Amino acid sequence: MERPRPSRVPPHRRVAKRLYPEATKQWAAPASLGSNEREKGLQGEAGRDEARDGEDLICEKMAAMCTEESIYNLLPRIVDKPVKPPRYVSTFRPYVKRALQQSKAQWKTIGPAKVEVPSPKEFLLKHSKEPKLPKRKKDKERKKMLEATVPKITDHPIMGVQCTKNFISTNAANVIMGVAKKPQPACVDRRQGDRFLLETSGLVPKYLKKKDYGLTPKYVTKRNEEARRAQEEYDAYVKETLRQKAMKRLSDEERENLLEGLKKNWEEVHQAFQNLSVEIDTIPKKLHKERLETHMKQLEHDIQTIEKHKVIYIANK
């Protein structure tokens, strides 16, 4: 009878097989399988890499279990607590705190502490904030007038005064001595007796007998005079404006003097043009030459214009 051969599997793998049998199936195929099947299970680089990863993972778990089960783990360990650094405190903290107290403390009672709290009896009344009209001043003059015209209740009439005038005889004498009233001229144009005054009927030549009949009214004369005066002032203004804007004719003497002055200016400019250097190689020299040429052309044009026209008018601006 032969002895069984000892297993060559490392001890950590044996423990891993007991704890994780499913994960360790790919490490080695069972002996009952053929060599071909074992080769198929682990062929290729990919299969070997995955087997190594699984082995490393299981070894890590076993090391953790062994560490937890160590006898040294039963002893209490002293854990050093980290010392915190001192808290930062700003140097301006007292100043800020004092400023906040000064700005907020007096408003804690809904307003400054020195303000008096309104009394509950002095509550807001209706129409108290509406604008009030000033009191009406007493009219003393009107009061005096009323006092003078209307007697007071305490006033008593004078008793015992009688009038001796005979109003009947007085009225009769006034009627007898008075002038009789002339009747107003009237006209009746219908048999029913419709009567109307002649003065307002238009049948009497009333306006023909007036002293100012046919004469121009004074207001019309005054208005015509004002219109005539305004027209004269306007005509004078127009004439003065035309006279100021009128063109002035240049006399023969002034024309000759002007022509001589232009020719003299042309000679001066031409002399300056002749004195220019032969070589003009800088920008200032070119600009000076162009300026002289432009001035000479303008003078020549003015001279030709004055010589061509004998009569010249100048407009007043």
Buried (B, 14 or more C-beta within 10 A) or exposed (E): EEEEEEEEEEEBBEBBBEEBEEBBEBBBBEEEEEEEEBEEBBEEEEEEEEBEEBBEEBBEEBEEEEEEEEEEEEEEEEEEEEEEEEEEEEEEEEEEEEEEEEEEEEEEEEEEEEEEEEEEEEEEEEEEEEEEEEEEEEEEEEEEEEEEEEEEEEEEEEEEEEEEEEEEEEEEEEEEEEEEEEEEEEEEEEEEEEEEEEEEEEEBEEEEEEEEEEEEEEEEEEEEEEEEEEEEEEEEEEEEEEEEEEEEEBEEEEBEEBBEEBBEBBEEBBEBBEEEEEEEEEEEEEEBBEEBEEBBEBBBEBBEEBEEEEEBEEEEE
